[in-house]
Amino acid sequence: MDWDKLRIFHAVADAGSLTHAGDKLNLSQSAVSRQVRGLEEQLNTNLFHRHARGLILTEQGELLFDATRAMSKRLDAASARIRDSEEEVFGELRVTTTTGFGTLWLAPRLSKLYDKYPDLKVDLMLEERVLDLPMREADVAIRLKEPSQADLVRKRLMTVRMCLYASPAYLKANGTPERIEDIADYRLICQSIASDQVGAGLNLIQQLMMYDVKSLLTVNNYFGVLQGVLNNLGIGVLPDYLTQDFPDLVRVLPEVESAEVPVFLAYPEELRQSKRVAAFKDFVQDEIISYRRQLRES
């Protein structure tokens, strides 16, 4: 197949429009259309359903788009490895992690990484969905469980537990619970049972719910839970890595906590020699060491 036609087909399939693909490729709509029709004639099949609102891939088009998407990812990976042969650490680094860990632990520390590597461009992708690193949806991942994907370099960074925290003002106004059964008399702030979260956190929430909690605020991420706690709304289920950055939080019922949750850093095997990945990995490990040291001292 003609590589140039495949490149243009991929842009059209990705954009869903001849016009938008042409704008991206700096080609006229008619030129894009001719290339796509030429590819269809070469393959003797229709790759798109054409209608007034745009283009929709046929079954055969989906198969070809899967192939060109994989090709594009591999080319991106090759390009990244070539760029990483330079001595300096620069360019884009796509990092994925959960919304809670990314907003509450990682993002506040990134200034140290930028101080050392001012030409680095970090694209921080925060979501609970596990992105496909071998397919280059991201370069590096920090996940609160061991990655199951093959061909990944992985390193265990730390462990986290979910615990109960409240603000001094909330406890002053409402008193401090002394037994787990007392949680029924307080407002509980936690992630919704239906939201994506680590199993250990879910198990702790389910345990607390057994005590007939009368007032409840659920949020779909830990950033929202923290805001509720800081604004004196109740007792929140939060990860213990927050204590370093929010020292005024009061731990409630210290005997109540989740099982340990491992935190892993992972990246594709093909980026093992990447200077950007190495710089980010070293930065995170240094921050983990500092975090552990402060925990020991406290």
N, C-alpha and C positions, 0 to 999 in steps of 0.2 A: 504494500500500500504506500501511497505517496505521503511522505512525512509532513509536507506542507499542508496537504488536505486534512490530515489527521489533526494538525495543530488548529486549523480553522474550525473543523467540526467540534473539537473540544471547547473552544471559546463560545461557539453557538449553543452547545448543550449546556454549558455552565451559565450562560446569560439568559437562555430561553428566548432569544430574540436575535434576528439577523442584524437589526440596527445597532443594538447594544454591543454585539460582538464586533461589528465593524468599527464602532467608536474605539473599542479597546485595542483593536488590531491596526487602526489607522487605515482601514480599507473601506471602499464604498459598499453599500448594501448589495448592489448587483454583483460585485466581485466576490463577496462572501457567498452569495446564493449560488453562483456558478461553481465555486469550489465544492460546496456541499452536494450539489446535484452531480458533479463529476464523480465524487466519492460514492454516491448512491448507485450511479451507473456502473462503476467499477465493481461494486459488491453485489450488484443486481438485487437491491432491496431498498425499501424506504426506511430511512433512519428517523424521520420526524413525521408526526401528524401535524398538518398545517391548518390553523384556524385564525379567526380574526384577532384573537387575544394573544397570539404568539405561537410558539412551537412546543410540542410535547413529544418526548422521545417514544419511539416504538419499542417493542420488546428487543428487536435487533439493535436499535439505537442505544438502549440501556446497556446491553452487553458490550458494545464498542466504547461507550462512555466509561464503564468500569475499567476497561483496559487503558484508555487514554488518561484517566485520573491516576491510575497506578503509575503510568509512565511519567506523568507530571510530578508526582511525589518523589519518584526516584531521581528525576533530573534535579529537583530542588535539593535533595540530599547530596547529590554529587556536587552541585554548585556550592552548597554550604561547606563541604569538605575541602573544596578548592580554596574558598575564601579563608578557611581556617588554617591554611598552610602559611599564612602571613604571620609575622612575629607579633603584631599588635592585636589586642582584643577589641574588636569593633563589630558593628553590624547588628542584625536583629537576632534576639534569642527569645523563642516562644516558650513560656513556662506555664504549665497548667497545674492547678491545685484546687482544693475545695474553697468555697466562698468564705467559710469561717476562718480557716488557716491562712488563706491569702490576705484577707482584709485585716485580721486581728494580730497575726504574728509576722508574716512575710513582708507585706507592703511597708509597715512602719520602719523596717530595717534596711530597705533598699537604698537609702541615701548613702550608706557605707560602700555599697557596690558601685554606685555612680561616682562617688568621690575617687575611687581607685581606677575606674574605667569610664571616663566621661563620654567616650564615643560609642558605648554599648547602648543598644536600643532593646529594652525588655518589653515584650508583649505578654502581659499577665492575663491569662484566661482562667477565670474563676467559675467553676461549675462542678456539680456533683457527678456528672457523666464522666466516665473514664475514657479519655481520648486515646486514639490508636497511635502510639508512638512509632512503631515500625512503618506505618503508613504516613508518617510525618504530619499528623494533625497537630503535634507539638514537638518541641525538641527535648524538653525536660519535664518530668512530672514529680510532684510531691504528693503522695497519697497516704491516707490513713488506713492502709492495709497493704500487704505485700502484693505487688503487681503479678498478674497471672499470665501476661503476654510473654511469648517466647522472644528470644534474641534481644533481651534487655540487660543492660548493666544496672544492678540495683545495690543500694546501700541503706542499711537500717540506720536512721538518724537518732531516734529518741522514742520514748513511749509517752502516751498521754492517758489521763483518766478524766472522766466526766464527774464533776462534783457539784455541790450545792453552794451558791453564793448569794449574798444580799448586800445592800448598801447599809451603812451605819444609820442613815436617817430612817430607812424602812424598819429596821430592827428596833430603833428607839421608839417609833410610833406603834409598833405591833408586838414587840417582845420577841424573844429568841426561842425557837423550838428546842426542846430538850430530848425528845424521842422521835423516831421516824413517824410514829402514829400522829404526832402533833402537826404534821404537814397538812393535814386536812383543814386546819384552821387558818391557813395562809394562802395567798395567791401564788400559784406555781406558774413559772414562765419556762417554756421548753419548746423544743422542736415538735411539730406535729408528728404523730405516730405515722401518718401517711407519707411524710416527706422522706426524701433520700437522706440517710445518715448511717453512721457506723453502727454495727449491731450492738456493741457494748453500750452505747448511748441509748439506743432504743430499749434495750433490756432494763436499764435503770429507770427510764421514764415509765415503762409498763409496771415496774415494781412500785413506783410512787403512786401511780393511778389506782392501785389496789386499796389505797387508804381513803377513798371517797373524797378526793380533793374538790372543794365546793367552788372555788374561783380559779379560773385557768386562762392563761394567755399563751397561745401557740404561734410560733413564727417558723418560717421554712429555712432559716439559717441562724447560726450562732451570733452573727453581728446584730440581728434584730433582738435576740434574747438578751444580749449584753446591754443594748440601749434601754430595754425595759427595766433591767436591774439597776442601771446607773440612774434612771429617772424614778427610782423608789416605787416601782409597781409591784414588786414581789420578790420571791426567792427563785433564782434561775438555775437551770442545769447547764453548766458551762465547762469547757475544757480547762484543765489546771494550768496550761501554759499562759493563761491570762494574768496570773498573779504577779508576774514580773512587771508588766506594763500597767497594771491597775492595782497598785498595792493597797488602795483603800477598800477594796472588796473584802467582805468578811465571809470566811468559810463557815457554813452552817452544817450542823450534824456531821462532823468530820469522819465519823465511822461509816457514813453512807457515800459510796463511790462506785463507779463502774469498774469492770475488768480493764486491764491494760490494753491500750490501742497502739499498735506499732506504727511509726511514721517512716516511710521509705522515700528515698530519692531514686529516680530511675531515668534512664535515657537509652536510646538505641545503640546497639553494639557498633554501628557504623560511625557514631559520633564519639567514640572512645578517645580519639586524638584531637577532638575539637577544643581549641583554646577558649572559646566562649563558654562551652559547657564546663570545662575545667575551672575557669574563673568563677562561675556561678556555684559549682560544687564546693570549692574551697571557701567561698563566702558563707554559704549556708553552714558548713561544718564549723567554721570559726564562730558563727553566731550561736550554734548549738552548744559549743564548748563554753562560751560566755554565759549562756542561759543556765547550763548545769552548775557552773561555778557559783552563780548568784543564788541558785536554789540551795546549794550546800551551805553557803554562808548565812542564809536566812533560816 
